Amino acid sequence: MGTIYERELRSVLAGELKGVRAVTRSCSEVARARAMRVIQRPFLVVRAAGSGSEGTGDLLALRGDMCFPIEVKSSKSDRIYLSGRTMKQYKALKSTGERCGLLPLYAFRLKGVRGDSWRIMRVEVEGLSGKLRHLSRSIPPLPLTSRGSPHLDWNAGMPVHRFLSLVCKSNGASGIVSEPGAKTKESVFS
């Protein structure tokens, strides 16, 4: 399941113009502009070996400042309840996230919808630090059923254009401002 959608999401996260245009074709101009930010700050996206196996997710999105294991799901229904194999995947992602200090994500593609058809949700993990901890506060977690079990609700997720705008807004190392009076390479050699 999901190989077409894995490729679609991979193309978007990798900042491929054709891929970003394809998923934002029927979006508003604002949403399209937000999504296009990924072209300037793309991720290296690889399909995880043994995709869907214990804790790896389907895709791994890497960039110098962040890394996400991503489990890709698609459905015609706006909700997916986790049980059996999918609950085992969720628990493994959570365990991997906590053990490795990563922020695992779910990318949920709703079939047959116009506009931004992708939603991003995070797996709640303990022990995040730095940029990932800050980022985790902005991405909605998987909602819980009345019995407290996590599930995917497309309507509760973050649209992918907002996610891309969020993770691509800084300038990375070029956006770091040194402290006043600190010696920079230029001041040392002047």
C-alpha positions as CSV (number, residue, x, y, z in Angstrom):
1,M,0.0,0.0,0.0
2,G,1.1,3.6,-0.6
3,T,3.9,3.2,-3.1
4,I,2.3,5.8,-5.4
5,Y,1.7,8.1,-2.5
6,E,5.1,7.4,-1.0
7,R,6.6,8.6,-4.3
8,E,4.3,11.6,-4.4
9,L,5.3,12.7,-0.9
10,R,9.0,11.9,-1.6
11,S,8.9,14.2,-4.6
12,V,7.4,17.0,-2.6
13,L,9.8,16.7,0.4
14,A,12.7,16.5,-2.0
15,G,11.8,19.9,-3.4
16,E,11.1,18.7,-6.9
17,L,9.2,21.5,-8.7
18,K,7.1,19.0,-10.7
19,G,6.0,17.2,-7.5
20,V,5.2,20.3,-5.5
21,R,3.2,21.7,-8.4
22,A,1.3,18.4,-8.8
23,V,0.1,18.3,-5.2
24,T,-0.7,22.0,-5.0
25,R,-2.4,22.3,-8.4
26,S,-5.9,22.9,-7.0
27,C,-4.7,24.8,-3.9
28,S,-4.9,28.5,-3.2
29,E,-2.1,30.8,-4.2
30,V,-1.1,31.2,-0.6
31,A,-1.0,27.5,0.1
32,R,1.0,27.0,-3.2
33,A,3.5,29.7,-2.2
34,R,4.0,28.1,1.3
35,A,4.6,24.7,-0.2
36,M,7.1,26.0,-2.7
37,R,9.5,27.0,0.1
38,V,10.7,23.4,0.1
39,I,12.3,24.0,-3.2
40,Q,14.8,26.3,-1.5
41,R,15.3,24.0,1.6
42,P,14.7,20.4,0.3
43,F,15.1,17.2,2.2
44,L,17.0,14.1,1.1
45,V,14.2,11.5,1.2
46,V,14.9,7.8,1.1
47,R,12.5,4.9,1.2
48,A,13.3,3.0,4.4
49,A,14.7,-0.5,3.8
50,G,12.1,-2.9,4.8
51,S,9.5,-0.1,4.5
52,G,6.8,-0.4,7.0
53,S,8.8,-2.7,9.3
54,E,9.5,-2.1,13.0
55,G,10.0,1.6,13.7
56,T,11.4,2.7,10.4
57,G,8.3,4.2,8.8
58,D,8.1,4.2,5.0
59,L,10.3,7.3,4.3
60,L,13.1,9.0,6.0
61,A,13.4,12.7,5.4
62,L,16.9,14.1,6.2
63,R,18.4,17.6,6.1
64,G,21.3,19.1,8.1
65,D,19.0,20.5,10.7
66,M,16.3,17.8,11.1
67,C,15.3,14.2,10.3
68,F,11.9,12.5,10.4
69,P,10.9,8.9,10.0
70,I,7.5,9.1,8.2
71,E,4.8,6.5,8.0
72,V,2.6,7.1,4.9
73,K,-1.1,6.2,4.9
74,S,-3.8,6.7,2.4
75,S,-7.5,6.2,2.4
76,K,-10.9,7.2,0.9
77,S,-12.1,7.6,4.5
78,D,-11.0,10.5,6.6
79,R,-10.2,8.3,9.5
80,I,-7.9,5.3,10.0
81,Y,-8.1,3.3,13.2
82,L,-4.9,1.6,14.3
83,S,-5.1,-2.1,15.3
84,G,-3.0,-5.2,14.8
85,R,-0.2,-4.5,12.4
86,T,-0.8,-0.8,12.2
87,M,-0.8,-0.4,16.0
88,K,2.4,-2.4,16.1
89,Q,3.9,0.0,13.6
90,Y,2.8,3.0,15.7
91,K,4.3,1.6,18.9
92,A,7.6,0.8,17.1
93,L,7.7,4.4,15.7
94,K,7.2,5.7,19.2
95,S,9.9,3.5,20.6
96,T,12.4,4.4,17.9
97,G,11.6,8.1,18.3
98,E,12.2,8.0,22.0
99,R,15.3,5.8,21.7
100,C,16.9,7.9,18.9
101,G,15.6,11.4,19.8
102,L,13.6,11.6,16.5
103,L,10.1,13.1,15.8
104,P,8.2,10.3,13.9
105,L,5.4,11.6,11.6
106,Y,2.4,10.2,9.9
107,A,1.5,11.6,6.4
108,F,-2.1,10.9,5.6
109,R,-3.3,11.2,2.0
110,L,-7.1,11.5,1.6
111,K,-8.0,10.2,-1.8
112,G,-10.4,12.1,-4.1
113,V,-10.1,15.5,-2.3
114,R,-9.3,18.8,-4.1
115,G,-6.7,21.2,-2.7
116,D,-4.1,20.0,-0.2
117,S,-4.9,16.3,0.2
118,W,-2.0,15.5,2.6
119,R,-2.1,15.9,6.4
120,I,0.8,15.6,8.8
121,M,0.5,14.4,12.4
122,R,3.2,13.5,14.9
123,V,3.7,10.6,17.2
124,E,4.0,11.8,20.8
125,V,7.5,10.9,22.0
126,E,9.4,11.8,25.2
127,G,12.9,13.3,25.3
128,L,13.0,15.5,22.2
129,S,15.4,18.4,22.3
130,G,16.3,21.5,20.3
131,K,14.6,22.2,17.1
132,L,12.6,19.0,17.1
133,R,11.1,19.7,20.5
134,H,10.1,23.2,19.4
135,L,8.7,21.9,16.1
136,S,6.7,19.2,17.9
137,R,4.7,21.8,19.7
138,S,3.4,23.1,16.3
139,I,2.5,19.8,14.7
140,P,-0.7,18.1,15.9
141,P,-0.4,14.7,17.5
142,L,-2.5,11.7,16.4
143,P,-5.8,12.2,18.1
144,L,-7.1,9.6,20.6
145,T,-10.4,7.6,20.4
146,S,-12.8,7.7,23.3
147,R,-10.9,4.7,24.7
148,G,-7.6,6.5,24.5
149,S,-6.2,4.7,21.4
150,P,-4.3,6.8,18.8
151,H,-5.8,7.0,15.3
152,L,-5.5,9.0,12.1
153,D,-8.1,11.8,11.6
154,W,-7.4,13.7,8.4
155,N,-9.4,16.7,9.6
156,A,-7.2,16.9,12.7
157,G,-3.9,16.9,10.8
158,M,-1.7,19.8,9.6
159,P,-2.0,20.5,5.8
160,V,1.3,19.7,4.1
161,H,1.7,23.2,2.8
162,R,1.7,24.5,6.4
163,F,4.1,21.8,7.4
164,L,6.5,22.7,4.6
165,S,6.2,26.4,5.4
166,L,7.1,25.6,9.0
167,V,10.1,23.3,8.4
168,C,11.5,25.4,5.6
169,K,11.1,28.9,7.0
170,S,14.6,29.4,8.6
171,N,17.8,29.8,6.6
172,G,19.7,27.0,8.3
173,A,23.3,27.9,9.1
174,S,23.2,31.1,7.0
175,G,20.4,32.3,9.4
176,I,22.6,32.1,12.5
177,V,23.6,35.4,13.9
178,S,26.7,35.6,15.9
179,E,26.8,37.3,19.3
180,P,27.9,41.0,19.4
181,G,31.6,41.2,19.9
182,A,32.2,37.6,18.9
183,K,35.1,37.0,16.5
184,T,34.0,35.9,13.1
185,K,36.2,34.6,10.3
186,E,36.1,38.0,8.6
187,S,37.1,39.9,11.8
188,V,39.9,37.5,12.6
189,F,41.6,38.1,9.2
190,S,40.9,41.8,8.9
